[in-house]
Amino acid sequence: MADVIRAGYISAVNYQDGTAQVVYKDRDNSISPYMPVWSNEYNMPDVDTLVYVIHLQNGGTRGMILVPPYTDDNRPAEGKKGIWRQDFGDGSYIRYDFGSQHMEVVTHSLHVETLEIGGNLTVDGEIKAKTINTTGNVHIGGNLTVDGSYPG
């Protein structure tokens, strides 16, 4: 039973198949065959990432790699109940608060095919668009500057 769960480090990744090899430093740096990464999303671990592997009880080399555990060097960005968060490693993340039903998407650039807003839209910054169409009223609380022609 002691060999059912092993700790090791990712040594190679097959991105297309969603599998990886694991090196077991406590076993003379033996390397596993490619095994599947157990996850409900595509986010392959990097080489040298600490992982746990569940092996079959027959002592074989086949198993399944669990997602990387939290460690002293890999802490949750927010350790709070009711928060779901996916970090992407470059400062970008998606965060959802189940209590307030508020979602944040923080990234440098975001491509959205269609966006429907059922409430108010507040923009801190600049809106750049080729065309803006509206079927309702437009209220401008400041100055209006027009570069180009204004059809009259």
VENMODA-V462371 format. One line per field, one symbol per residue. phi: phi as a letter, one per 20 degrees, with the letter a starting at -180 (. if undefined). burial: I if it has 24 or more other C-alpha atoms within 12 Angstrom, else O. A space follows every 10 residues. Layout:
# VENMODA-V462371
phi: ???
burial: ???
This chain:
# VENMODA-V462371
phi: .fefdcdbcf dbcdffemcb dcddfecllf dfffcfeead bebfffgmff cdcedfffnf eeaceefgff cgeceffcec fnddbcednd neadccdffe ldddcdafbc dcfccddece ddcdqdddbf bcdbddecdd ebeddddoec fd
burial: OOOOOIIIII IOIOOOOOII IIIIOOOOOO OIIIIIIOOO OOOIIOOOII IIIIIOOOOO IIIIIIIIOO OOOOOOOOOO OOOOIIOOOO OOOOIOOOOO OOOOOOOOOO OOOOOOOOOO OOOOOOOOOO OOOOOOOOOO OOOOOOOOOO OO
